[in-house]
Amino acid sequence: MGLELYLDLLSQPSRAVYIFAKKNGIPFELRTVDIIKGQHRSKEFSQINSLQKVPVLKDGDFILTESSAILIYLSCKYQTADHWYPSDLQARARVHEYLGWHADCIRGTFGVPMWVQVLGPLIGVQVPEEKVERNRTAIDQALQWLENKFLGDRLFLAGQQVTLADLMALEELMQPVAVGYELFKGRPQLAAWRE
């Protein structure tokens, strides 16, 4: 069997993997895992990923989890354009620098608005307003770091060309935008980067 990608397109990391594979003409079979229906907790899926999370790549007997690792694997295996995952050591290190920071500071922060406004109410969970406010503060701080540290005077987060870092960031930042957060308002550098 060829390459299989286990994804739920409500998941930001799943969307990043999906978009990357499609954009680069990588052939794969989509295996949809509906998180809202709890399919990621099924016995069948748990045998593929005991962490019960998407995305998952299955390439023959090889199984890989974590979106950053999957994107790097796909980029290397399918020899995508160098700008995605640069061969230059320092440029590649910048991509890794961002991806590490992304996991620590972006991933858990930017998904909260979707949870608070959409997913929580679907299953009857109410999030306290103080937690929502703390999250808004964390989002503002992360956007400031993103703009000052990673974007700076560059066109893209890790240099002058789009990389895996930009794809991961954009998918994450668009999640709160989808529920009405105006992340790019008053942030001309980030707004220009988004375009």
C-alpha positions as CSV (number, residue, x, y, z in Angstrom):
1,M,0.0,0.0,0.0
2,G,1.2,3.5,-0.8
3,L,1.4,6.5,1.5
4,E,-1.5,7.0,3.9
5,L,-2.2,10.2,5.8
6,Y,-4.6,10.0,8.8
7,L,-6.0,13.5,9.2
8,D,-8.9,15.5,10.5
9,L,-9.1,18.8,8.6
10,L,-10.5,20.5,11.6
11,S,-7.0,20.0,13.1
12,Q,-4.5,22.7,12.3
13,P,-1.5,20.3,12.0
14,S,-3.5,18.0,9.8
15,R,-4.4,20.9,7.5
16,A,-0.7,21.8,7.3
17,V,0.3,18.3,6.3
18,Y,-2.7,18.0,3.8
19,I,-1.9,21.4,2.1
20,F,1.8,20.6,1.9
21,A,1.2,17.2,0.3
22,K,-1.4,18.6,-2.2
23,K,0.7,21.7,-3.0
24,N,3.7,19.5,-3.8
25,G,1.8,16.8,-5.8
26,I,2.6,14.1,-3.2
27,P,0.4,11.0,-3.9
28,F,-1.4,9.8,-0.7
29,E,-4.5,8.1,0.4
30,L,-6.5,10.2,2.8
31,R,-7.7,8.4,5.9
32,T,-10.2,10.7,7.7
33,V,-10.2,10.5,11.5
34,D,-13.2,12.4,12.8
35,I,-12.1,13.8,16.2
36,I,-15.5,15.2,17.1
37,K,-16.9,11.7,16.8
38,G,-14.0,10.3,18.9
39,Q,-12.6,8.2,16.1
40,H,-9.1,9.0,17.3
41,R,-9.8,7.1,20.5
42,S,-11.0,4.0,18.7
43,K,-9.1,0.7,19.2
44,E,-8.3,0.6,15.5
45,F,-6.7,4.0,15.4
46,S,-4.9,3.5,18.8
47,Q,-3.1,0.6,17.1
48,I,-1.8,3.1,14.6
49,N,-1.0,5.9,17.1
50,S,-1.2,5.0,20.8
51,L,-1.1,8.8,21.5
52,Q,-4.5,9.0,19.8
53,K,-3.7,12.2,17.9
54,V,-3.7,13.3,14.3
55,P,-1.9,13.7,11.9
56,V,-0.3,10.3,11.3
57,L,1.7,9.2,8.3
58,K,1.9,5.6,7.3
59,D,4.3,4.7,4.6
60,G,4.3,0.9,4.3
61,D,5.2,-0.4,7.7
62,F,6.7,2.9,8.8
63,I,4.4,5.1,11.0
64,L,5.2,8.7,11.9
65,T,3.4,11.1,14.2
66,E,3.8,14.8,14.8
67,S,3.1,17.3,12.0
68,S,6.6,18.8,12.0
69,A,8.3,15.4,11.6
70,I,5.7,14.4,8.9
71,L,6.4,17.6,6.9
72,I,10.1,17.1,7.1
73,Y,9.8,13.4,6.1
74,L,7.6,14.3,3.1
75,S,9.9,17.1,2.0
76,C,12.9,14.9,2.1
77,K,11.3,11.8,0.6
78,Y,9.7,13.6,-2.2
79,Q,12.5,16.1,-2.7
80,T,10.2,19.1,-2.7
81,A,11.5,22.6,-3.6
82,D,14.4,23.5,-1.4
83,H,12.7,26.6,0.0
84,W,10.3,24.4,2.0
85,Y,13.0,22.7,4.0
86,P,16.3,24.4,3.0
87,S,19.5,22.3,2.4
88,D,21.6,25.2,3.7
89,L,22.4,24.3,7.3
90,Q,21.7,27.7,8.8
91,A,18.5,28.2,6.9
92,R,17.3,24.8,8.0
93,A,18.3,25.6,11.6
94,R,16.0,28.6,11.4
95,V,13.1,26.4,10.3
96,H,13.8,24.1,13.3
97,E,14.1,27.0,15.6
98,Y,10.7,28.2,14.7
99,L,9.1,24.7,14.8
100,G,10.5,24.2,18.3
101,W,9.1,27.5,19.4
102,H,5.8,26.8,17.6
103,A,5.3,23.7,19.7
104,D,6.0,25.5,22.9
105,C,4.2,28.8,22.4
106,I,1.8,28.7,19.5
107,R,0.2,25.3,19.3
108,G,-1.6,25.2,22.7
109,T,-2.4,28.9,22.6
110,F,-4.1,29.5,19.3
111,G,-6.4,26.5,19.4
112,V,-8.2,27.8,22.6
113,P,-10.5,30.2,20.8
114,M,-11.9,27.4,18.6
115,W,-12.4,25.3,21.7
116,V,-14.1,28.1,23.7
117,Q,-16.4,29.3,21.0
118,V,-17.1,26.2,18.9
119,L,-16.0,22.8,20.2
120,G,-16.7,23.3,23.9
121,P,-20.3,24.3,23.4
122,L,-20.9,21.4,21.1
123,I,-20.1,19.0,24.0
124,G,-21.5,21.2,26.7
125,V,-18.3,22.5,28.2
126,Q,-18.2,26.1,29.4
127,V,-14.8,27.8,29.8
128,P,-14.4,30.3,32.6
129,E,-14.0,33.9,31.3
130,E,-10.7,34.4,33.3
131,K,-9.2,31.5,31.3
132,V,-10.4,33.1,28.0
133,E,-8.8,36.4,29.1
134,R,-5.5,34.7,30.0
135,N,-5.5,33.1,26.6
136,R,-6.1,36.5,24.8
137,T,-3.0,37.8,26.7
138,A,-1.0,34.8,25.7
139,I,-2.0,35.2,22.1
140,D,-1.0,38.9,22.1
141,Q,2.4,38.0,23.6
142,A,3.0,35.2,21.1
143,L,2.1,37.5,18.2
144,Q,4.5,40.1,19.4
145,W,7.3,37.5,19.6
146,L,6.3,36.1,16.2
147,E,6.5,39.5,14.6
148,N,9.7,40.7,16.4
149,K,11.8,37.6,16.7
150,F,10.8,35.4,13.8
151,L,9.5,37.8,11.2
152,G,11.6,40.8,11.9
153,D,12.6,42.4,8.6
154,R,12.3,39.2,6.6
155,L,9.5,38.3,4.2
156,F,8.9,34.9,5.9
157,L,9.5,33.5,9.3
158,A,12.8,31.7,8.6
159,G,14.2,33.8,5.7
160,Q,13.3,35.3,2.4
161,Q,11.3,32.3,1.1
162,V,8.3,30.4,2.4
163,T,9.2,27.3,4.5
164,L,7.5,24.7,6.6
165,A,7.7,27.2,9.4
166,D,5.3,29.5,7.6
167,L,2.9,26.8,6.7
168,M,2.7,25.6,10.3
169,A,2.3,29.2,11.6
170,L,-0.3,30.2,9.1
171,E,-2.5,27.1,9.7
172,E,-2.4,27.8,13.5
173,L,-3.1,31.5,13.2
174,M,-6.0,31.1,10.9
175,Q,-7.9,29.0,13.5
176,P,-8.8,31.9,15.8
177,V,-9.4,34.1,12.8
178,A,-12.1,31.6,11.7
179,V,-14.0,32.3,14.9
180,G,-13.7,36.1,14.7
181,Y,-10.4,37.0,16.3
182,E,-8.7,39.9,14.5
183,L,-5.1,38.7,14.9
184,F,-3.7,40.8,12.1
185,K,-5.4,44.1,13.0
186,G,-2.7,46.6,14.0
187,R,0.1,44.3,13.0
188,P,1.1,45.4,9.5
189,Q,4.1,43.1,9.3
190,L,2.1,40.0,10.1
191,A,-0.7,41.1,7.8
192,A,1.8,41.5,4.9
193,W,3.3,38.1,5.7
194,R,-0.1,36.5,5.7
195,E,-0.8,37.8,2.2
